[in-house]
Amino acid sequence: MKFITPTAEELSYLRADPLLWEQELDVRPEVAEDIEKATGIRAGRVYWRSRHDHLYCLELADLGRGRPSLAIVYGFWDRYEPRPPEHEIDADLLDFALWVGEVSRSIDPADVERVAQYARAQTGRVQVTWPEGSVLRTPDERFSNLPGFPYEPRYVEVEGLRMAYVEQGSGDPILMLHGEPTWGYLYRHMIPPLSQAGRVIVPDLIGFGRSDKPVADNAYSYKAYVRWVRKFIEELDLQGITLVGQDWGGLIGLRVLSQIPERFRRLVAMNTGIPDGRAFSEAFMNWRRFSQRQSELDVPAMLKQAVRRPLSDAEAAAYGAPFPSREYQTAALLFPRLVPIRPDHPGAYDNRVAIEILRTLDLPVLLPWADGDPVTREGEQALRRIFRNCAPPLPIAGAGHFIQEDAGEEVAAHLLRWMDSVG
């Protein structure tokens, strides 16, 4: 376990939730002494981030017996959001218990595992995977005969969820991330030309496309999406990535870039951003208010209305394919609510930290920007102020928010020329 020091600002946006406590830790003095040695403190707090990127702390108290006597483990959740999925918390607490076994001379980690297995069998607690029935998977037949999208899906497991992607070409990876309420189908006009220059990889975000779709609202958070995409990249061991992101594909991708910049070579951001809780367009706020009043989205109709070029009925239907019913739309309905619109909104602090890291990067950046998108009109200049190595402005005339639909071939041609020029 790697201990960290969170900032006072980060802690101010979180709420502490006591999860485990031991009032007589020193009844096993050797365990108390080993924990003191491992943490470096007899009284006070040590913090760490779990494999789910959740913040935890162990608080120790000294009652004058020469060793820690009391212990409490806290989880820290976003102040205005529900607790994360319980199986994530259980898995993180089990990891903590195993750590105690590893640092202690008198506790065998194998015994900890056996106790967890017994508790699971007897009480149903200490679950570390998604509960039965909590994840939906769109039937494969919904994706039959998709116009202009002949690619066979591939799959990677990320935290017990099946994440789908398509791949075409070879060479350095070109990772293209979609937004909401779309899926990888959005990039079908860009895949063929770009696959001549690299290994094009187009995943479906969790909750979209062919990827698995948790049912519960609290399964989805900005933090979870960043973690899932980062683990997808690590699972495929992608290096030298050209990242292409639009809409939420940029919000997620830019945070991932800040966390593992060594894996990236270039950035292409289109009608997106990394919001820190300030300065939102009225067009976005109108969309947010509208979307949060809906119990179900008519995705084909939405795309037909939003896309500037004629979209056939079959193409529009392809956007609705992942959603046989409203139960499959949890992510699509939630996404607008997850955009940080206030400085204390979940994700805003993490984005401010990410922005400071992004300012230090020197990778080449291209910003093709649809000139007909009122939602992200100010986003191009905001990104240009962050990155030090941006190409000249590249407005795409006549394109709307879904730039891949309105001008996919044009954008791909610009991207190829730019890639060739920056190396």
C-alpha positions in Angstrom: 0.0 0.0 0.0 1.4 3.4 -1.0 0.5 6.2 1.4 -0.2 9.6 0.0 -1.0 13.1 1.3 -4.2 14.5 -0.1 -4.6 18.2 -0.2 -6.9 20.1 2.1 -8.9 21.3 -0.9 -9.5 17.7 -2.1 -10.7 16.7 1.3 -13.1 19.7 1.5 -15.0 18.2 -1.5 -15.3 14.8 0.1 -17.3 13.3 3.0 -15.7 10.8 5.4 -17.6 7.5 5.9 -16.4 5.3 8.8 -16.2 1.7 7.4 -14.2 -0.4 9.9 -13.2 0.3 13.5 -11.3 -1.6 16.2 -11.6 -0.2 19.8 -9.1 -2.7 21.3 -6.3 -3.0 18.7 -3.7 -3.4 21.4 -5.3 -6.6 22.7 -3.0 -8.0 20.0 0.0 -5.8 20.8 2.2 -7.4 18.1 -0.4 -6.5 15.5 -0.6 -2.9 16.8 3.1 -2.6 16.8 3.4 -4.0 13.3 0.8 -1.5 12.0 2.6 1.3 13.7 5.9 0.3 12.0 4.2 -0.1 8.6 2.4 3.3 8.8 5.2 5.2 10.6 2.7 6.7 13.1 1.3 5.7 16.5 -1.5 8.3 16.3 -2.9 10.2 13.3 -4.0 9.3 9.8 -2.4 7.7 6.7 -4.2 7.9 3.4 -4.1 5.8 0.2 -5.9 5.3 -3.0 -7.4 2.0 -3.8 -7.4 0.1 -7.1 -10.8 1.8 -7.7 -9.2 5.2 -7.2 -11.2 5.8 -4.1 -9.5 7.6 -1.2 -9.3 5.9 2.2 -7.6 6.6 5.5 -6.6 4.6 8.5 -6.9 6.6 11.7 -4.9 5.4 14.7 -5.2 6.6 18.3 -2.7 6.2 21.2 -4.2 5.8 24.7 -0.8 5.9 26.4 0.0 2.2 26.2 3.1 2.5 24.0 1.3 1.4 20.8 -1.8 2.2 18.8 -5.0 1.3 20.7 -7.8 2.4 18.4 -8.2 2.2 14.7 -10.8 3.4 12.2 -10.8 3.0 8.4 -12.7 5.8 6.5 -13.8 5.9 2.9 -14.0 9.4 1.3 -16.8 9.8 -1.3 -17.8 12.8 -3.4 -19.9 15.0 -1.1 -22.9 15.3 -3.4 -22.9 11.8 -4.9 -24.1 8.4 -3.5 -21.6 5.9 -2.2 -19.8 3.9 -4.9 -21.0 0.4 -5.7 -20.8 -1.7 -2.5 -18.7 -4.5 -4.2 -16.0 -1.9 -4.9 -15.9 -0.9 -1.3 -15.8 -4.5 -0.1 -13.0 -5.3 -2.5 -11.0 -2.3 -1.3 -11.5 -3.2 2.4 -10.5 -6.8 1.6 -7.3 -5.4 0.1 -6.7 -3.4 3.3 -7.3 -6.5 5.4 -4.8 -8.5 3.3 -2.3 -5.6 3.7 -2.7 -5.9 7.5 -1.9 -9.6 7.2 1.1 -8.9 5.0 2.7 -6.4 7.5 1.8 -8.4 10.6 4.0 -11.1 12.0 1.0 -13.0 13.5 -1.7 -12.8 10.8 -1.5 -15.0 7.7 -3.0 -13.3 4.6 -4.3 -16.7 3.6 -6.4 -16.8 6.8 -7.9 -13.4 5.8 -8.9 -14.8 2.4 -10.5 -17.8 4.1 -12.5 -15.6 6.5 -13.7 -13.5 3.6 -14.8 -16.6 1.7 -16.7 -17.8 4.8 -18.4 -14.4 5.3 -19.3 -14.4 1.6 -20.9 -17.9 1.9 -22.7 -17.2 5.1 -23.8 -13.6 4.8 -23.5 -12.6 1.2 -21.1 -9.8 2.2 -17.6 -9.2 1.1 -18.6 -9.3 -2.6 -15.9 -8.2 -4.9 -17.7 -8.6 -8.2 -20.9 -7.2 -9.7 -23.9 -8.8 -8.1 -26.0 -11.1 -10.3 -28.5 -9.1 -12.3 -26.8 -5.8 -11.8 -25.3 -5.6 -15.3 -27.1 -5.8 -18.7 -25.6 -6.9 -22.0 -27.3 -5.8 -25.3 -28.2 -8.9 -27.4 -25.8 -9.4 -30.3 -28.6 -9.5 -32.8 -29.3 -5.9 -32.2 -26.0 -5.1 -34.0 -26.7 -7.2 -37.2 -26.3 -5.5 -40.6 -25.1 -2.1 -39.4 -24.7 0.2 -42.4 -21.1 1.1 -43.0 -19.8 -0.8 -39.9 -18.6 -4.3 -40.9 -16.1 -4.6 -38.1 -16.2 -7.6 -35.8 -16.2 -6.7 -32.1 -13.4 -7.7 -29.7 -13.6 -7.7 -26.0 -11.6 -6.9 -22.9 -12.6 -7.5 -19.3 -12.3 -4.4 -17.1 -13.2 -4.8 -13.4 -15.6 -7.6 -14.3 -17.2 -5.7 -17.1 -17.0 -6.7 -20.8 -15.7 -3.7 -22.7 -16.1 -3.9 -26.5 -14.0 -2.4 -29.2 -13.2 -2.7 -32.9 -9.8 -2.6 -34.4 -8.5 -2.0 -37.9 -5.0 -1.5 -39.4 -1.6 -2.0 -37.8 1.2 0.2 -36.3 1.0 2.7 -33.6 -2.4 2.9 -32.0 -5.0 5.6 -32.8 -7.4 5.4 -30.0 -10.8 7.1 -30.7 -13.2 7.8 -27.9 -16.9 8.6 -28.4 -19.2 10.6 -26.2 -22.9 10.6 -25.3 -25.4 9.1 -26.4 -23.3 7.5 -29.2 -20.9 4.5 -29.4 -18.1 3.4 -31.7 -20.3 3.5 -34.7 -19.8 7.3 -34.7 -16.3 6.8 -36.1 -17.2 4.6 -39.1 -16.3 7.3 -41.6 -12.9 7.9 -40.0 -11.8 4.3 -39.5 -11.0 3.3 -43.1 -8.6 6.2 -43.9 -6.9 6.3 -40.5 -6.4 2.5 -40.5 -4.0 3.1 -43.4 -1.7 5.0 -41.0 -2.0 3.1 -37.8 -3.8 0.6 -35.6 -7.2 2.2 -35.2 -8.9 1.2 -31.9 -12.5 2.3 -31.2 -13.9 1.2 -27.8 -17.5 1.4 -26.6 -17.6 3.1 -23.3 -19.2 1.1 -20.4 -22.9 1.7 -20.7 -22.8 2.2 -24.5 -22.6 0.1 -27.7 -21.7 -3.5 -27.2 -20.1 -2.9 -23.8 -21.7 -4.0 -20.6 -24.3 -1.7 -18.9 -24.6 -1.6 -15.1 -28.1 -0.9 -14.1 -27.6 1.2 -10.9 -27.1 5.0 -11.1 -24.2 4.9 -8.6 -22.2 2.5 -10.8 -21.4 5.5 -13.0 -19.2 8.4 -12.2 -16.6 10.6 -14.0 -13.9 8.9 -11.9 -15.1 5.4 -12.9 -15.1 6.2 -16.6 -11.5 7.6 -16.4 -10.5 4.4 -14.5 -12.2 2.1 -16.9 -10.6 3.7 -20.0 -7.1 3.8 -18.3 -7.4 0.1 -17.5 -8.6 -0.7 -21.0 -5.4 1.0 -22.3 -3.3 -0.9 -19.8 -4.9 -4.2 -20.6 -4.1 -3.8 -24.3 -0.7 -2.3 -23.3 -1.1 0.5 -25.8 2.0 2.7 -26.3 2.7 5.7 -28.6 -1.0 6.5 -28.7 -2.6 9.1 -30.8 -5.7 10.0 -28.8 -8.8 11.2 -30.6 -11.7 12.4 -28.4 -15.0 14.2 -28.9 -17.7 15.1 -26.4 -17.2 12.8 -23.3 -14.5 11.0 -25.2 -12.4 14.2 -24.6 -13.5 14.7 -21.0 -12.4 11.2 -20.2 -9.5 11.0 -22.5 -7.8 14.2 -21.3 -8.0 13.0 -17.7 -6.5 9.6 -18.7 -3.7 11.5 -20.6 -2.9 13.4 -17.5 -2.6 10.1 -15.5 -0.4 8.1 -17.9 1.1 10.7 -20.3 4.0 8.4 -21.1 1.7 6.2 -23.2 0.6 9.0 -25.5 2.3 10.6 -28.5 -0.3 13.0 -30.0 -3.7 14.4 -29.1 -6.7 15.3 -31.3 -9.5 16.9 -29.4 -12.8 17.8 -31.2 -15.7 19.7 -29.6 -14.9 18.7 -26.1 -13.0 20.0 -23.1 -11.9 19.3 -19.5 -14.3 21.4 -17.4 -13.2 22.7 -14.0 -16.7 23.8 -12.9 -16.8 27.2 -14.5 -18.1 29.0 -17.6 -20.6 26.7 -19.3 -22.5 27.7 -22.4 -26.2 28.3 -22.2 -26.7 25.7 -24.9 -25.1 23.0 -22.7 -27.1 24.0 -19.7 -30.3 23.8 -21.8 -29.3 20.3 -22.9 -28.6 19.3 -19.3 -31.9 20.6 -18.0 -33.8 18.9 -20.9 -32.0 15.5 -20.5 -32.5 15.3 -16.8 -36.2 15.6 -17.2 -36.3 12.5 -19.5 -37.1 9.0 -18.4 -36.0 7.6 -21.8 -34.0 9.0 -24.8 -35.1 8.5 -28.4 -31.5 8.3 -29.6 -32.2 7.7 -33.3 -34.4 10.8 -33.4 -31.9 12.8 -31.4 -29.1 12.0 -33.9 -31.3 12.7 -36.9 -32.0 16.2 -35.5 -28.4 16.9 -34.4 -26.5 15.7 -37.4 -26.2 18.3 -40.2 -25.9 15.9 -43.2 -28.8 13.6 -44.1 -28.8 10.6 -41.8 -30.6 7.5 -43.2 -33.2 5.7 -41.1 -30.8 2.7 -40.9 -27.9 4.8 -39.7 -30.1 6.5 -37.1 -31.4 3.1 -36.0 -27.8 1.9 -35.5 -27.4 4.6 -32.8 -30.4 3.1 -31.0 -29.2 -0.5 -31.3 -27.4 -0.6 -27.9 -30.7 0.4 -26.1 -33.5 -2.2 -26.4 -35.3 -0.5 -23.6 -34.9 2.3 -21.0 -33.2 -0.1 -18.6 -30.2 -0.1 -20.9 -29.9 3.7 -20.9 -28.7 4.5 -17.4 -25.4 5.8 -18.6 -26.8 7.8 -21.4 -29.4 9.5 -19.1 -26.8 10.2 -16.4 -23.9 11.5 -18.5 -25.0 15.2 -18.7 -25.4 15.2 -14.9 -21.8 14.1 -14.5 -20.3 17.1 -16.3 -18.7 19.3 -13.5 -20.7 22.5 -13.6 -19.6 23.9 -10.2 -16.2 24.2 -8.6 -17.3 21.7 -5.9 -19.0 19.3 -8.4 -17.6 15.8 -8.4 -14.7 15.7 -11.0 -14.0 19.5 -11.0 -11.1 19.2 -8.5 -9.6 16.2 -10.3 -9.9 18.1 -13.6 -8.1 21.1 -12.1 -5.3 18.8 -11.0 -5.2 17.2 -14.5 -5.1 20.6 -16.2 -1.9 21.5 -14.3 -0.3 18.3 -15.5 -1.5 18.8 -19.1 0.1 22.2 -19.1 3.5 20.6 -18.7 3.2 18.2 -21.7 4.8 19.0 -25.0 2.9 16.5 -27.2 1.5 17.8 -30.5 -2.2 18.8 -30.3 -4.7 19.2 -33.1 -8.1 20.8 -32.5 -10.5 20.3 -35.4 -13.6 22.2 -34.3 -17.1 22.1 -35.8 -18.2 25.7 -36.3 -21.9 24.8 -35.9 -21.8 23.5 -32.3 -23.1 26.0 -29.7 -22.6 23.6 -26.9 -18.7 23.5 -27.1 -18.1 26.8 -28.9 -15.7 28.2 -26.3 -14.0 24.9 -25.7 -11.4 25.2 -28.5 -9.9 28.4 -26.9 -10.0 26.8 -23.5 -7.9 23.8 -24.6 -5.6 26.1 -26.6 -4.8 27.9 -23.4 -3.8 24.6 -21.7 -1.6 23.0 -24.3 1.7 24.5 -25.4 2.1 22.7 -28.7 -1.2 23.3 -30.6 -1.5 23.3 -34.4 -3.1 26.4 -35.9 -6.9 26.6 -35.6 -8.8 24.2 -37.8 -12.5 25.2 -38.0 -14.7 22.6 -39.8 -17.3 24.6 -41.7 -20.9 23.4 -41.6 -20.3 20.7 -39.1 -22.3 20.3 -35.9 -21.6 18.7 -32.5 -21.2 15.2 -34.0 -18.3 16.2 -36.2 -17.5 12.6 -37.1 -20.9 12.3 -38.8 -20.9 15.7 -40.5 -17.3 15.7 -41.7 -15.6 12.4 -40.7 -13.7 12.0 -44.0 -12.5 15.6 -44.0 -11.3 15.4 -40.4 -9.5 12.2 -41.1 -7.7 13.8 -44.0 -6.6 16.7 -41.9 -5.5 14.3 -39.2 -3.4 12.2 -41.6 -1.6 15.3 -42.9 -1.0 16.6 -39.4 0.4 13.2 -38.2 2.7 13.2 -41.1 3.9 16.7 -40.4 4.6 16.2 -36.7 6.0 12.7 -36.9 
